[in-house]
Amino acid sequence: MKKKLLVGIGLTLVVSLSGATLAVDAQDNVPENKIIKSFEPDDRPWKETEAKEVLDRVYAEWEKGKQKLTQKQLLANENEWKLYAGFDIGKDYTDQLSKVEAQSFHMSLFEAKKAYKLGDSAYGILINNKNSEAKVIWQRADGKLHVADLKKDDQKTSLSSSNDSPKWNLANAVDLD
């Protein structure tokens, strides 16, 4: 019985090592540009990694949302607002802010995104030219427009006593027909 167990363990080790050797050899024969290294993050902007059809649909939704906000007089002048893809907000906007302000912006954005529901579209972020207000928008599965207002405290309320960076807050969130 012991002999069979030892033979079984020995065969298992031989087969395992052979399989590992073959896998390593197979990878060595693949050109470098064909090997997908899953441990390396893809830091390309979302706009470059998403399918064109998805981008076209989402940007069209955001533009309709921008028009709806203007019609409902929630945007005084739509030309005073710049539209950012929500997934790229770090590279496109917050990387240029102080660490404290960027952190408060992301914390407010996190609070706004808690309103996501199953079936909702990707979010876009409108930021006014004064960089004092942002509107996080996305289309609900039922066709309504969700809008979350983020506002910057101009009093330079600090998150820590040593830094006087402005702080962002979630001011309001509504669904519009």
Salt bridges, closest charged atoms under 4 A:
GLU32 OE2 - LYS37 NZ 2.73
ASP42 OD2 - ARG44 NH2 2.68
ASP56 OD2 - LYS52 NZ 2.70
GLU61 OE2 - ARG57 NH1 3.16
ASP92 OD2 - LYS47 NZ 3.16
GLU101 OE2 - LYS152 NZ 3.12
GLU111 OE2 - LYS114 NZ 3.07
ASP120 OD2 - ARG140 NH1 2.54
GLU133 OE2 - LYS135 NZ 3.25
GLU133 OE2 - LYS151 NZ 3.68
ASP149 OD1 - LYS135 NZ 2.46
ASP175 OD1 - ARG140 NE 3.17
ASP175 OD1 - HIS146 ND1 2.63
ASP177 OD1 - LYS144 NZ 3.83
